[in-house]
Amino acid sequence: MAKKSNRIMVGLVCTVCGSFNYISERNKVNTNEKLTVKKYCPHCRRRTIHKETQKFK
């Protein structure tokens, strides 16, 4: 039987325009705070900060 993983899927939302751009996963045991990553936003056409959200659209 497979071992249950501690990793969860999270969505990344642009903080400038609010568009849902990326899906990533993080370890919920080692990382307690929400994920913030600087990624490229195709709607803003520049690199912006993307924050974690649980809700997938």
N, C-alpha and C positions, 0 to 999 in steps of 0.2 A: 504494500500500500504506500502511496506517495505521502511524503511529509508535507503538512500544511505550511505554506510560506508566510513570512512576516511582511512581505512586500504588498503594497496596495497601489492601485491605479489612481492617478490624480490628473485632473485637467489643468492646463495653464492658461490664464486669461490675462490679456494686456491691461495694464493699469491706466494707460492713456485713453484708448478708445473703447475698451471693454469687450473686445472680440475674443472668441475662443479659438486659439490657434494650435495648441500642442497638447499631446497626451504623454505623460511620463509615469514612472513608478518610483516609489520611495520606500525605504524600510521604516515601518512605523515604530519599531523598537528603538533603533539608534537615533532617529531624527524625530524629536518631539514637536519642534516648531514647524510652521508651514513653510513650504518651499518657495523661494524667490530666486529667479534666474533671469539674466539679461539675454533676451533672444530677439530675433528679427521678427517684426510685425509687418505682414504684407499690406495691411490696410493703412498703417501710418507710414510705411516705406522707410523705416529706420529701426535701429535697435532700441528696445524699450524694456522695462522691467515687467516680467510676467509673474503673477502670483498664483498659488495653488488654489483650486476649488474642487469640491467633491462632485458638484452637479455637472453631468455631461449633457450637452444639448443634442 
